[in-house]
Amino acid sequence: MKFNDLTVTTHKKTKRVGRGIAAGQGKTAGRGTKGQKSRAGHNKMPAGFMGGQKAFMQAVPKLKGFKSLHKKAEVVYLDRLGALTGVVDNFTLFENSMISTPYTKVKILSRGEIKTPVTLKTQFASKTAIEALKKVGGTFEKTPVPARKPLEKAKK
């Protein structure tokens, strides 16, 4: 075996089509007979083009409006916070089954009354909810959504 005897597949010759019937890919050059795809320039058709018929994306019915990619904040009402004391954040709300996950946006809305002072550390709160908290002696502090801890790789 010599270096110059090695065959390299990256320099494969392209198939020469349309060079006579005896060449194997002659006459119609593998395009079949007649039709738009057998003619020159058929590669320049737009995506979804269906031979002059209405294109698929034009024929499909569309829904009105749009779908937002922003996740909605989970809502917690003030009257449910009455059972909690001290500092209330996403994790305490999750432990008390008021939200589905601690790693989501939380908004506190005013409904009912709150009687115990609470230090609230969530992402959002309505103005009336903040006023009701201050009347009782509580405070509101806006905090970012808690970040998830990265998974530790398994040690071998």
Secondary structure, DSSP 8 states (H G I E B T S, - for coil): --GGG---GGG------SS-GGGSS-TTTTS-SSSGGGSTTGGGS-TT-BTTB--HHHHS---SS----S---EEEEGGGGGG--EEE-HHHHHHTTSSS-TTS-EEEE--S---S-EEEEESEE-HHHHHHHHHHT-EEEE--------------
